[in-house]
Amino acid sequence: MSFLTDLFGLKPAPQGEPIVLVSGLPRSGTSMMMKMLEAGGIQVMEDGVRTADVDNPKGYYEYERVKHLEKETDKSYLKDARGKVIKIISFLLKDLPPDNDYRIVFMRRDLDEVLASQNKMLQHRNETDTSDDAAMREAYLNHIASVRIMSRKKANWQTVEIRYDDTVKSPAATAAALNAFLGGKLDEKAMVAAVDGELYRNRKDKLKGT
Amino acid sequence: MFGFGKNVNIKVDKDLHARLVKIADVAGYATVDEFVTQILEKEMLHFEDVKGDGDIRNKLKGLGYIS
């Protein structure tokens, strides 16, 4: 970013077609959103390495290499995602290279539901987890706030927040909002059909007492 | 945004302002502005520092979302 764009808040010159990013905390509906956008007509950048399982019966839509964004210095491969949609969890947004424009679909879900779903997934993966849910909840709240602050500071980011529960309840409203955000060329009917409410399993009203 | 000074005004409720003035005086701050600035900077650290990142990183590694 140049000195002048920083000084005057000018928008930088476009850097090719924007990359559509589906982001958020793991288990906040990011895979469902990838499926919606794919149905809507956006090409997905994924590698199929992580296959569908009990936690994500319809697939993860992941691209393994982005998991190394914190450590890897050569991030030029992300240019291949221009004009496509790719899933990158919100923790790694801080590591995005500046030489792309990003349209970020930031998935939000009740944090108790997120934690319950993450804890189940850890069990399925036979991972030991010593974290405290209350501390994690606080850490996630701070993390989401920091992402929002970062989003306001980045001239090459445009962000929309989408709630998972709202999408399951009213997929047509979410499809319309996304279509408006991403340029108006998406197939909204196909996006609505891609939403499977049966996969909304860790609901807050059912978590009490568990 | 253009500005000619380094400071901006922020509106707060009158009653809250009265309490801030009182406590700033008792606590020995030179001005209520100095007191409020310190409170805000302290609170902002929750969002801007890396506190909690270690917990998040461990969890995400366990879930297979980062290397």
Interface residues (C-beta under 8 A of the other chain):
Chain A: G9 P26 R50 K67 H68 E70 K71 I89 F91 L92 Q118 M121 L122 R125 E127 T128 D129 S131 A135 M136 E138 A139 Y140 N142 H143 A145 S146 I149
Chain B: M1 H46 F47 E48 K51 G52 D53 D55 I56 R57 N58 K59 L60 G62 L63 G64 Y65 I66 S67
